Structure formats: C-alpha cells, structure tokens
C-alpha cells in the first residue's frame, strides 16, 4: 500500500511539472541566426560563450569557435516554427497535435522533449511561471 | 416605487455536454473513460498493478488491482484507509462515499477532493481500487458512469484476451502473456510470448508521425522488422474497407549458430496505414513450426477503427 501511495505521489508531482512547462513561454534566442535550407530543414547559427579560462596569454594561443551551427530535422523545424508563432508552450503542443493527428499527451511529451533539446543547444529560452493554479 | 427585493437566483446548472467515452481494456479490466483521459502510467503484471489516466491538466483516475483469494472485508479496509488518510497522509477529512456496489471514501487534501472506491470481483478474484482526483467538487455522475462500466473478465474462461489501449484494439489467444509494452509518443509496441518466448511471439504496433520517418513501402517496413533475414518470403496485398493491407509470410533461420542451418521459424505479418488516423498498424507472429497451430482459426486480430479488423 505504501509503495502504491509513493507511485501516486510521483504521478501528482509529474502533473505539477508538466502544468508548469505548459504554462511557460518559449522564446527564440535573439542572437540565433536561422537559415532555411528548404521548407522542412532549418540550419541555425548560435553564438558560443567564451570559456572563462580564456584570458591572455592563453587566449592568444587558443582561438575557440565563437558560433556553432545546428541543423534541425523536419520534426525539429516544425516545432521551431510553432514556437515562433505561439505564445505559450501549451499552444505549441495543441498545434503540433492538430497538425500531426496526435493526442494531447503524445504531443506534449514530443514537444517538451524537443524544446528541452533546443534549450540545451541555446536556440530557445524558456520563461517559466513561478506557480500554476 | 418601492423596491422589491429579488429572491436569490438559483445556481445555474452546468451545461450538459454529452461526454464521449472511450473503452479501455488492460489485463482483462475494462472501463469506459472520457475521450481526453489518456493512460500515462501502467504496470505489466496481471496479478497486481496500477494504471493511471490523466486529462490535459492532471491525473484523474488511478486503477489498482490485486488478485486475492477470498473477498476481503471491504468495510474494514475502508475504515483503516480513512484513519491512514487522516493521520499519516495529511488529509483534512475522510467521509464515507459508497457508490453502486463499491465501498468508498471521499477525502480532501490541500483543497483537492479525491474519491477512493474498493470492490472485489468474485469470479476473477480481483480486488480493484479506483481513485478519482478532482480539482473541486467530484463529478458524481461521471464517477457512476465509469464505475458501472468497469468490469473484470475472468481471463481463464475464454480462449482469447482483449486489449484496448493506446489506440490498439487487439485480440490474442489466452495462452499468450504480455511480455513487453513500449508506449512512446506516436509509437506503441506490445509483445506477447507463449510460455517460453522462443516458441511463439506476437507483436502489435501502432506508429504515427509517418511523414517524418517512414521511407519506402509498408512491405519494406514489415521486412525490416523481422529479427533476421528471411529464408523464404512471399507478400500479398488486398483491400479491406478502404484500407490497403499488406501481408508477408515465410520462414526465418532459427537462431544464429549451427541450428540456423537446419531449424526454421515461421513468420506472418500484416501492416497497413489507416486512412482515418493516418497511422501505421502492424501485427506479426513468429513461431517454431511445431507451434504454428497456435495462430490458426483467426485467433490474433488487430483493429484500427470501426471499419477494419485484420487477422493473422
């Protein structure tokens, strides 16, 4: 019985996390430069932050890249396009579900996983609400 | 003109929008739930487990099952549960809330209401607990509708077992047991094994987002899904209720060692794209020749919509 209660608690915590994520807003990194290769493939140039240890004289010898290029697959390109035209993550989820014939939670899991990859790559920034009712 | 005090208006009744219910069947437990409730958590064990359904904003129903010998004292379980909720789990109230033939408790925690109901299904010896979670007042008519639809099939009595979950509507022989479920967004795979898994297996899939990944034909996809390169292969195609069904069958080498020179496995797979939901459905069976009779008499069936049922 205690194990079952623990499972229920995990489920309810998960619901809190997904509600916060859905109410958050996703913005494109202003410094990211988007090049469309074609309608479904997108290439993005993202500026890289200079590592803290690169001070003279090390920085005279080591010249790291100042930008990286990321090529999105068609699915990523579609998510990115929806982010650019939506207010909240929940809008992205709804539109992605509608376009691709997915259920709400199928779309939620796909979109939020993809958004976190875009965040990890510095393409998208997330603004989360403090609390969701 | 004297002002006349208006009597208070009665509360406006909620709009009566008919709720579309979807049927779910998991480990012989069948239940009808609102269309937007999706299964997000599940257990594979037939003897004891839990499934949880959520709508857009929260988990709404948890169903737990446990096979027990005799009918337990449900009233005593309910009172023990009430004291635990109040004393250990910080619920502010826990009141009796029986419904139909279910023993129930309504409890409140942090302003959210839960209804917990227990019932024992004699023929299958299954103790079922249903927990409804509501944001405010419980929807009693929906609870009643759901509980009255909930049934537990005595799996041993019938030759087939039904599964209805994640968009798959599947019937497999009772001799098979569920061995694996992978439920990912737009990709569900269910596998069943017969006693020892190397004797015979059944695999059903439903996959979406085809435009992003399906390159080539359905037949090519079916062949790619085989565990080894086939020794013999024949393919056919036919149409059923507007669905183009592709079927392959043949033999595979058994294993990868010396046995592969002499021993064979039989396989048969069907696949199609449903024009209604644009998803790819596949159903496949793999068996040693000595166990091929397990799949006779159209015992394995998969349905994608109301119009199309495909058998192996």
HADDOCK unambig.tbl for C-alpha pairs under 7 A between the chains (distance, minus, plus):
assign (segid A and resid 12 and name CA) (segid B and resid 59 and name CA) 6.86 0.50 0.50
assign (segid A and resid 15 and name CA) (segid B and resid 58 and name CA) 5.49 0.50 0.50
assign (segid A and resid 15 and name CA) (segid B and resid 59 and name CA) 6.87 0.50 0.50
assign (segid A and resid 19 and name CA) (segid B and resid 57 and name CA) 6.40 0.50 0.50
assign (segid A and resid 74 and name CA) (segid B and resid 212 and name CA) 6.70 0.50 0.50
assign (segid A and resid 75 and name CA) (segid B and resid 212 and name CA) 6.60 0.50 0.50
assign (segid A and resid 100 and name CA) (segid B and resid 209 and name CA) 6.29 0.50 0.50
assign (segid A and resid 101 and name CA) (segid B and resid 277 and name CA) 6.63 0.50 0.50
assign (segid A and resid 102 and name CA) (segid B and resid 186 and name CA) 6.89 0.50 0.50
assign (segid A and resid 104 and name CA) (segid B and resid 56 and name CA) 6.93 0.50 0.50
assign (segid A and resid 106 and name CA) (segid B and resid 185 and name CA) 4.36 0.50 0.50
assign (segid A and resid 106 and name CA) (segid B and resid 186 and name CA) 6.24 0.50 0.50
assign (segid A and resid 107 and name CA) (segid B and resid 185 and name CA) 6.97 0.50 0.50
assign (segid A and resid 109 and name CA) (segid B and resid 185 and name CA) 6.59 0.50 0.50
assign (segid A and resid 110 and name CA) (segid B and resid 185 and name CA) 6.27 0.50 0.50
